[in-house]
Amino acid sequence: MTAFLAAAVIAGTPLLFATLGELITEKAGNLNLGVEGMMLMGAVMGFGVGLWTGNPFLAIIGAIGAGAAGAAIYAVLTVSLRANQVVTGLTLTIFGTGFASFVGKSFMGVPAPASVKSAFVTLEIPLLSKIPVFGPMLFQQDIFIYFGYLITIGASLYLWKTKKGLNLKALGENAAAADASGINVNLYKYVHIIFGGALCGLGGAYMSLVTVPVWQENVVAGRGWIAVALVIFASWKPSKAMVGAILFGGLNILGYRLQSMGIHISQYLLDMVPYVATILIVIISTRKNRKEDMGPADLSNPYFREER
Amino acid sequence: MIKITKRAELPKKQEALINAFAIIFSIVCAGLVILILGYNPVKIFHQIIVGALGTEMRIQQTILKAIPLLITSLGIAIAFKMKFWNIGGEGQIIMGAFGASLVALNIPPAVPSAITLLAMSGSAIFFGGLWAFIPAFFKAKMGTNETIFTLMMNYIAIKWVTYLQYGPWKDPASQGFPKIANFEANAILPSLFGVHIGWVIALVLVALIYIFMNHTKKGFEIAVVGESIQTARYAGMNINAVIITAMLISGGLCGMAGMIQASAIERTLTSALSGGYGFTAIITTWLGRLSPPIIMFVCFAFAILLQGGAYLQIAMSVPAAVADMIQGIILFFVLGSEFFLQYKVGFALKSKKKEVA
């Protein structure tokens, strides 16, 4: 059981990074459906740089850069040129998928280099790892996963405790009002969209370097789309995003576990559960009409000062 | 200081000029990227055209790709006209194919083809429509966010058919290989001029949807709801009924595309049958400015890129990924250029801050 929970945390980590990235993007009022594409760009650059240099640090930088570059294209088009966000995001996914299979063509089936993998060995955290159940689940993991915790806490503090974070939320709620109060709307949007893309790139790199440590085409396998759903599941709260990521990560591996225990439920039916759950959450949160569970009010509306 | 102002109505000639410029510019930029990747861009573009239009058979292949894209785009156009962001085309295609297969796999082979195909179409339209009705119902009654809802419905549909393919519907005759039984001859669409008659259906639908959107009361109501819910309410329209009707048509059309793919292309049901058409159609619909005749041309142009890209892989062993990247780059530029259609960019000598109203 504990082993399963620990595996769920590992399976949930790429989701956590991507979900936080999309969450921050959406807080800036932009819906970026290019998460899958940015994760793939991060996955291939993380893996490729790791392979060429053997340096885990550079690999991570490569992944961050690739995700951020994808997000930057999206930002130019949707913020400065006011293109439709849904269409631009989908295009980014097409581009990212092509980019990843093109760059990754030469190392198809190659395992991640040992020097990079060694950076992701399990590090037990003293004291905390001795807590029953939660210790082995949360604190006998690799450094990447701990970094995920830090980003989660950091994002929560940023969004609720700092002036910049509060400005960001104001901007997502009503860009015109935020502009009138002196917030540089476009700058905020650019910074947060690109930061969100960097996190998506990191999530992708975790897939190619740790979860599936062999390069294969479409290594992200639809997790970018789950991340888009998870943002809603989490009602735009980083702490809930973490719970959701572990839950969805667990569901992803549950079918195989159950089968090894002799319980035969089709993995394909279990795979439906996260999506059905997300729909139910969307319905319930709309029904309750609780303001704090809803998304940013100005989400996916382009903002143009002269049209105010 | 750069000054941006919204354009009033643009003369048709100038609009065409900007559009043409955007396409040429995007092709040049895509060419530069191809050059950086180490290929000869002129040769690549030439091969794409040759691969898509070079022989009669290749033209047929291109048309085969354009058919599902066009029918799905028409469905999506109706939803988008209402500003209902239906990104569930993929799932609606798959559920349409499921509906068609439900009939095809259970009907006796002796039933005449015309009856079988009609029953399959009806069932496909029903299930495609159902898949769009569910999010439309919640949108109308409660105001739920349809973007995420329709997106999730895609995955449920794909997993459902995968489940059938690996489980209850697995063909016992396929020796353990997870596939669903092939359709009997009476469930397969006939051909006309070497291409299955889906192309006739698609052309008829272009005309019908054009008339529906521009010359009927319901079509007008959909446009009004898209423009402003307040206006629609003030005019006494039953908004919920408009949303649900529009989405039933939208999903029904996508379902029809699924039926055509299952019947004429796959001749069975597979979870990969939608082939991303549901997502690509969103792009073609948008670029086609929600107008059926323009969408038709955009879909054909896209089919050329798809078929030409597939040909590149065989003829020049250029990875299919390059075609995806080119497609992405061209799209980025076309999306970016729309800005210049709507806004005028000029240089103001003195930066004048706009007064806050």
Interface residues (C-beta under 8 A of the other chain):
Chain A: L31 L33 I73 V76 L77 S80 L81 R82 A83 N84 V86 V87 T88 L90 T91 L92 T93 I94 F95 G96 T97 G98 F99 A100 S101 F102 K105 A180 G222 W225 V228 A229 I232 S266 Y268 L269 D271 M272 Y275 V276 T278 I279 V282 I283 T286 R287 G295 S300 F304 R305 E306 E307 R308
Chain B: I4 T5 K6 L37 W85 I87 F138 M142 G143 T144 N145 T147 I148 F149 L151 M152 M153 Y155 I156 K159 W160 T162 Y163 Y166 G167 F279 T280 I282 I283 W286 P319 A320 A321 V322 A323 D324 M325 I326 Q327 G328 I329 L331 F332 L335 G336 E338 F339 Q342 Y343 K354 V356 A357
